[in-house]
Amino acid sequence: MGRAYAARRNEDLGPHDRSNVSGLSAHVRRRLLREDELASAALAAHGLQEADKFIQEVCWRTYWKGWLEMRPSVWADYQAGLARDLEALERDGALARRYQDAVAGRTGITCFDAWAGELTELGWLHNHARMWTASIWIYTLGLPWRLGADWFLRHLIDADPASNTLSWRWVCGLHTPGKTYLARAGNIARFTGGRFQPGPGELAREAPPLADDPGHPAPAPLQSGARPDPAAPVFLLITEDDLHPESWGVGALDIAGGAVLDAKEGLSPLPRGAAAQAFSASALEDARQRASDAFGCAFSTKTSIFDAKQAVLNTPARQIVTQRPCQGPARSALDAAAPDIRSAGLSLIELRRDWDRAFYPHAGKGFFKLKQAIPAVLRSLGLH
Ligand SMILES: Cc1cc2nc3c(=O)[nH]c(=O)nc-3n(C[C@H](O)[C@H](O)[C@H](O)COP(=O)(O)OP(=O)(O)OC[C@H]3O[C@@H](n4cnc5c(N)ncnc54)[C@H](O)[C@@H]3O)c2cc1C
């Protein structure tokens, strides 16, 4: 987390050596490890100056989540665009063949084919490999970016709608207007220690920004987290955005029951990869068991928010308490069910972690603004 991380984190040493990065993203994405825990550990071991780079990287996730929370239409537009791209695949045989070759790792571009294999077999890629793979997908293979983002989202064990969608948008120039990311042969050779050496002319030479975006919507105001009524029983609803209810600060409440919502259906119209599905299922089950133990009542797993609502009605609780999910499947499920929940006489209380509450207001524009605020925010959180 200190100087060694800053110096070597960009190197993709290959799937058998991840010693230069933490490899914690699948846990952080689900808050099985929290950002404040990572920051505290980094600060304790190295101090702010030396842990600076690691904490900044942790904050990239926060930035993407905060940025998307203020612009929910970007996730909705991505999904609508993906549906159109998938229809185009049905109609266009040549496009479908190029897409199938790419996802099967049969493009003939050695590095890309290896990363395609890593992604589908292991469900994980180094950050630099994600950038190169996305860039080659868009600029060398000429494939629609949303199909690539969907491919990642279905296979990554850390699949995070905010980090993934917005990183793909960043690669093709839709996030920072005019700024795109071009995968270069020399950069790949250098940061893979020569494992991959794309030949001359094998990769695209330029990366023009894509022009299929109407521009960023104006940021919507952030909703502040709500508080449950401490005198009334509650039903805890756990989503994959936050699988650590033990640290929600709800221990003093009268918890009448709870459920884990598995909203994976909303991630993609296509099936999820085996590694990602297995990780997700075991993480959800782990949370269900821990919650049952911690709160002393039965927690069930529900794949539909409407079933979860029905489960609430079988308990004395009339308030559902959850950690506010970011844009993505759980958020969409809650939004779709909101009228139904209200008309059943239930209230939905969405908590917000102090970390998000402190950082999100700095995520309205570029990452630089949030980065500048890191020391002050860490102080305000009592971490530094
Ligand atoms: C095209 C593309 C798609 C991506 N899709 C996802 C995704 O679906 N889910 C996901 O979690 N990350 C995604 N990332 C971000 C990043 O690649 C991973 O979070 C990172 O590689 C995880 O490795 P690590 O845990 O070893 O990170 P470390 O380098 O050890 O960093 C520590 C922690 O900081 C956070 N972090 C680091 N880099 C980033 C980053 N660039 N953006 C956001 N958070 C970061 C992660 O929580 C990570 O665990 C994507 C990046 C790109 C370029």
The ligand as an SDF file (V2000), in Angstrom:
LIG
                    3D

 53 58  0  0  0  0  0  0  0  0999 V2000
  -12.2540   -0.9880  -18.5880 C   0  0  0  0  0  0  0  0  0  0  0  0
  -12.2110   -1.1310  -17.0890 C   0  0  0  0  0  0  0  0  0  0  0  0
  -13.2310   -1.8050  -16.4250 C   0  0  0  0  0  0  0  0  0  0  0  0
  -13.1950   -1.9360  -15.0290 C   0  0  0  0  0  0  0  0  0  0  0  0
  -14.2260   -2.6000  -14.4190 N   0  0  0  0  0  0  0  0  0  0  0  0
  -14.2210   -2.7310  -13.0560 C   0  0  0  0  0  0  0  0  0  0  0  0
  -15.2670   -3.4170  -12.3970 C   0  0  0  0  0  0  0  0  0  0  0  0
  -16.2500   -3.8850  -12.9910 O   0  0  0  0  0  0  0  0  0  0  0  0
  -15.1700   -3.5450  -11.0470 N   0  0  0  0  0  0  0  0  0  0  0  0
  -14.1300   -3.0350  -10.3290 C   0  0  0  0  0  0  0  0  0  0  0  0
  -14.0900   -3.1980   -9.1180 O   0  0  0  0  0  0  0  0  0  0  0  0
  -13.1490   -2.3420  -10.9430 N   0  0  0  0  0  0  0  0  0  0  0  0
  -13.1520   -2.1740  -12.2800 C   0  0  0  0  0  0  0  0  0  0  0  0
  -12.1290   -1.5000  -12.8840 N   0  0  0  0  0  0  0  0  0  0  0  0
  -11.1350   -0.8250  -12.0580 C   0  0  0  0  0  0  0  0  0  0  0  0
   -9.8580   -1.5790  -11.7220 C   0  0  0  0  0  0  0  0  0  0  0  0
   -9.3220   -2.1820  -12.8640 O   0  0  0  0  0  0  0  0  0  0  0  0
  -10.0320   -2.6360  -10.6330 C   0  0  0  0  0  0  0  0  0  0  0  0
  -10.7660   -2.1350   -9.5340 O   0  0  0  0  0  0  0  0  0  0  0  0
   -8.6500   -3.0560  -10.1380 C   0  0  0  0  0  0  0  0  0  0  0  0
   -7.9010   -3.5750  -11.1960 O   0  0  0  0  0  0  0  0  0  0  0  0
   -8.7780   -4.0550   -9.0510 C   0  0  0  0  0  0  0  0  0  0  0  0
   -7.5170   -4.6100   -8.7260 O   0  0  0  0  0  0  0  0  0  0  0  0
   -6.9550   -4.5460   -7.2570 P   0  0  0  0  0  0  0  0  0  0  0  0
   -8.0120   -4.8700   -6.2850 O   0  0  0  0  0  0  0  0  0  0  0  0
   -5.7020   -5.3440   -7.2370 O   0  0  0  0  0  0  0  0  0  0  0  0
   -6.6250   -2.9950   -7.1800 O   0  0  0  0  0  0  0  0  0  0  0  0
   -5.5150   -2.2110   -6.3840 P   0  0  0  0  0  0  0  0  0  0  0  0
   -4.6000   -1.6180   -7.3790 O   0  0  0  0  0  0  0  0  0  0  0  0
   -4.9090   -3.0410   -5.3240 O   0  0  0  0  0  0  0  0  0  0  0  0
   -6.3400   -1.0060   -5.7700 O   0  0  0  0  0  0  0  0  0  0  0  0
   -6.9770   -1.0820   -4.4800 C   0  0  0  0  0  0  0  0  0  0  0  0
   -8.4640   -0.8950   -4.6300 C   0  0  0  0  0  0  0  0  0  0  0  0
   -8.7350    0.3770   -5.2110 O   0  0  0  0  0  0  0  0  0  0  0  0
   -9.8570    0.2980   -6.1030 C   0  0  0  0  0  0  0  0  0  0  0  0
   -9.4090    0.6210   -7.4650 N   0  0  0  0  0  0  0  0  0  0  0  0
   -8.1590    0.5240   -7.9600 C   0  0  0  0  0  0  0  0  0  0  0  0
   -8.1140    0.9770   -9.2290 N   0  0  0  0  0  0  0  0  0  0  0  0
   -9.3640    1.3590   -9.5340 C   0  0  0  0  0  0  0  0  0  0  0  0
   -9.9710    1.9200  -10.7000 C   0  0  0  0  0  0  0  0  0  0  0  0
   -9.2710    2.2140  -11.8010 N   0  0  0  0  0  0  0  0  0  0  0  0
  -11.2980    2.1830  -10.6680 N   0  0  0  0  0  0  0  0  0  0  0  0
  -12.0280    1.9110   -9.5700 C   0  0  0  0  0  0  0  0  0  0  0  0
  -11.5070    1.3960   -8.4310 N   0  0  0  0  0  0  0  0  0  0  0  0
  -10.1980    1.1290   -8.4190 C   0  0  0  0  0  0  0  0  0  0  0  0
  -10.3750   -1.1270   -6.0080 C   0  0  0  0  0  0  0  0  0  0  0  0
  -11.3800   -1.2050   -5.0340 O   0  0  0  0  0  0  0  0  0  0  0  0
   -9.1420   -1.8870   -5.5570 C   0  0  0  0  0  0  0  0  0  0  0  0
   -9.4420   -3.0820   -4.9030 O   0  0  0  0  0  0  0  0  0  0  0  0
  -12.1330   -1.3610  -14.2850 C   0  0  0  0  0  0  0  0  0  0  0  0
  -11.1110   -0.6840  -14.9730 C   0  0  0  0  0  0  0  0  0  0  0  0
  -11.1380   -0.5760  -16.3500 C   0  0  0  0  0  0  0  0  0  0  0  0
  -10.0220    0.1540  -17.0330 C   0  0  0  0  0  0  0  0  0  0  0  0
  1  2  1  0
  2  3  1  0
  2 52  2  0
  3  4  2  0
  4  5  1  0
  4 50  1  0
  5  6  2  0
  6  7  1  0
  6 13  1  0
  7  8  2  0
  7  9  1  0
  9 10  1  0
 10 11  2  0
 10 12  1  0
 12 13  2  0
 13 14  1  0
 14 15  1  0
 14 50  1  0
 15 16  1  0
 16 17  1  0
 16 18  1  0
 18 19  1  0
 18 20  1  0
 20 21  1  0
 20 22  1  0
 22 23  1  0
 23 24  1  0
 24 25  2  0
 24 26  1  0
 24 27  1  0
 27 28  1  0
 28 29  2  0
 28 30  1  0
 28 31  1  0
 31 32  1  0
 32 33  1  0
 33 34  1  0
 33 48  1  0
 34 35  1  0
 35 36  1  0
 35 46  1  0
 36 37  1  0
 36 45  1  0
 37 38  2  0
 38 39  1  0
 39 40  1  0
 39 45  2  0
 40 41  1  0
 40 42  2  0
 42 43  1  0
 43 44  2  0
 44 45  1  0
 46 47  1  0
 46 48  1  0
 48 49  1  0
 50 51  2  0
 51 52  1  0
 52 53  1  0
M  END
$$$$
